[in-house]
Amino acid sequence: MAKKGSLTINSENIFPIIKKWLYSDHDIFYRELVSNGCDAITKLKKLEIMGEWEKPEDLEFKIQVTIDPNEKTITFQDNGIGLTMEEVEEYINQIAFSGAQDFLEQYKDKANEDQIIGHFGLGFYSAFMVADRVTIDSLSYKPGAKPVHWESDGGTEFEMEEGQKDVQGTIIKLYLNEESLEFCNEYRAKEVLEKYCSFMPVKIYLSNAAAEPEFETVTKEELTDKDTIIETIVEEAKTEEKENENGEKEVVEVSPAQEKYKIAKRPVPINETNPLWNKHPNECKEEEYKEFYRKVFQDYKEPLFWIHLNMDYPFNLKGILYFPKLNLNYDTLEGTIKLYNSQVFIADNIKEVIPEFLMLLKGVIDCPDLPLNVSRSALQNDGFVKKISDYITKKVADKLTGMFKTDRENYEKYWDDINPFIKFGCLKDEKFAEKINDTILFKNLEGKYLTLSDCLEENKEKHENRVFYITDEKEQSQYINMFKEAGIDAVYLNQNIDSAFVGYLEQKNENVKFLCINSDLSDIFKEEISEEDKEAMKADADALTELFRKALGKENLEVKVEKLKNENLSSMITISEESRRMQEMMRMYTMPGMDASMFGGSETLVLNYKNKLVQYVLGHKDGTHTNTICEQLYDLAALSNGSLTPERMTKFIARSNELMILMADAS
C-alpha cells in the first residue's frame, strides 16, 4: 500500500543555504535590516492613525545605524512597534513567517499595505551572512509588555529571555565574522546605505562609535532644546574706524557682542524620506528635477528633459525618466534606471520592467506592486510585469509625440541627442514605433528638420520616392558640394544605428528607397549624350578601363566613363548601396577575413570624359607619365571618398611632388 505524508524541512540543513545563497550580494543585509526597522515604524504610525497608540510629543521616528570598528559590530536601532516574546517566537524563531503579512491580515480593513515593505520574513536572516553572532533586544508598544532579549551564534540554536530594554523599539546587533569586517568601516557603511536606503521613508542616521566626537558652533537663535551645550563662547563686539560725513574718523560697531554655543554636531540623515518622484508633477520645480538628477546619477551635464510618471490604477507606479545629453564619441550608450519597491532600492536596469531601448535613459521607477522573488532582488515573471513595461513605453511615446506637436522648436533642438534612442526604440518595440513614427525627423543640407513625408514631398520632382543620405560629412564633402550645386537635397544619417534604421524605414515604406550620396551619380550631374557620341565614348571607355587596371594593378577594377557637367571634376569613386550595407553589416558583426567584394561589385571609379587630365591619358596611352597620372587620378578619387592608407598616402605625396617638378621643368 502506498505511503502518504507531508514533506518536512530540517532547519539544520536549510539554514546554511539561506545564509549563503538567499542573497547574491552580501552587503544587502544593510537593506534588509533597515527595511525591517522602517516596517516597524510604519506599523506604529498606522496604529496611531487608527487611534490604537498615541505618539509622544517629542518622539522623532528614526533608525540609528552604529558601527564600531573596535568591537567589530554593527547595531541597527529603531523606535517602532517593538516585539513581545510571543512575537519573537513567531516571527524570528520560525523561518519565513512574515510579520508584515500577519500585520496586514490583522488590519486588512484599515491599513494601507503599500507602505509595508517586508513580505517574506527572511530579511532578518541576511544578518547571518556576515555575522557569527546576532542579538535582538526589543520592547513592544503594548501596555505592560516585557522586554525580550534574543541571541544566536549563527546556527539553529538560540537563547531567549526577558531583557533590559526600557524604551519601545528594537535593537539588532551584529558581531561580524572575519570575512565581513569591511562593513563596519564608516566609508563602506555609508556607501552601502546610500546605495540601498537613500530614499527610505524613515530618517536613517549613521554614527561611528569609535570616532572622536565632532562639534559645531551655533548662535542663541539657532540653539534648540535637543542640543547639549558643551561650551559657551563670548564674542566681543567688532568695530571698524570709518570716516563720517564731515571727514572725521570715528569708531563704528560692525557686529554687536554675542554669546555662541559649542554643541555636539547635529546628526544629519543619510536619506531623503520624501523623494521627488513621490510628489505630484505640478508641485515640482525645474531646478528640483535637475538637482535630483545631479545627486542620483552624479552627472553634471544637464538633462535635456524628463517625464514624471504618476499612476495609481490599475497598479501603483511613480518615477522620473530623464533624457540625458549623449556624448556619442565617448560615453556608453547605456543609461541607468534604478528600480525601487516602496522606496527601497532593488536593482539597476531590470530588463523585465524596463524595455531594452529605454535603457539609454536615466531615471528612477518605484512600484510597490512589483512581484519580487523571495530575496527581493529579482522579479517573478508574470503578465503583470509586462503591463508595467507597456505603460512605461506608452508614457515615453506620449511625451515625445506631445512635444513634437506642441513644442516643435524644442523637439528639433533635442533631436540630435534623442534620435539614437528613438531609432533604437523603433527597431526594438513595434508599439512604440507605431506611436512615434510620424515624429521621426531628418536634418537636410540646409539644416532644416523634415519628416519623411516632408522629404519625399520636397524632392518628388527631382527624385521621386528616393532619399539621398550622408554618412560622413567630411569624407563625402565633394559629393555634398555637387548636390548643393545641382539643387538636390540629402539628409544626414551618420550615426551607428542608422545603418539598421535605413533598412527598417525601407521595410515600413515599401516604395521608398534610401541611397547613400556616394552610391551612384544622378543623371542631373551628367550631360546628355547623342547616339553618335555614345559609340565613341564606349571605345574610349574600354581603353581607359584597360589603362587604369594595368597602371593600378587591379584586374577587376570597375571603371565608368561619364560626361559630367563640371569639367573640373576629374575622377570620383562610387560604392553601390548593396555593397556599402554589406560592408557595414560585416563591420557591425566583426567578420574577419571577409571581403565585401565577394558579395558583388564594391567600388566603381568614375572618370569625367570632359576633364583635360582624362583626355590627356586617352591621348598619351603609351606616354612616360601616363601610369603616374592614372594612379594620381585614382588616389584623388579615393581621397574625396574617404582617406588613404598610410602606405598609399606616402606614395601619393611622393607622386604629387614628382608631378609638380615635371610641371615646373616644363614651364
Secondary structure, DSSP 8 states (H G I E B T S, - for coil): ----------HHHHHHHHHHHS-S-TTHHHHHHHHHHHHHHHHHHHHHHTTS----TT---EEEEEEETTTTEEEEEE-SS---HHHHHHHTSSTT--HHHHHHHHTTTT--GGG----SS-GGGGGGGTEEEEEEEEE-SSTT---EEEEE-SSS-EEEEE----SSEEEEEEEE-GGGGGGGSHHHHHHHHHHHHTT-SSEEEEEETTS---EEEEETTT--TT--EEEEEEE--EEEEEE-TTS-EEEEEEE--EEEEEEE-----SS-SS-GGGS-GGG--HHHHHHHHHHHH---S--SEEEEEEE-SSS-EEEEEEE----TTTS-S--EEEEEETTEEEEE--TTTS-GGGGGSEEEEE-TT--B-TTSSSB---HHHHHHHHHHHHHHHHHHHHHHHH-HHHHHHHHHHHHHHHHHHHHH-HHHHHHHGGG--EEBTTS-EE-HHHHHHHTTTTSTTEEEEES-TTTTHHHHHHHHHHT---EE--STTHHHHHHHHHHHSTT-EEEETTS---GGGB----HHHHHHHHHHHHHHHHHHHHHHT-TT-EEEEE-BS-TT--EEEEE-HHHHHHHHHHHHTT-TT--GGGGS--EEEEEETT-HHHHHHHHTTT-TTHHHHHHHHHHHHHHHTS---HHHHHHHHHHHHHHHHHHHHH-
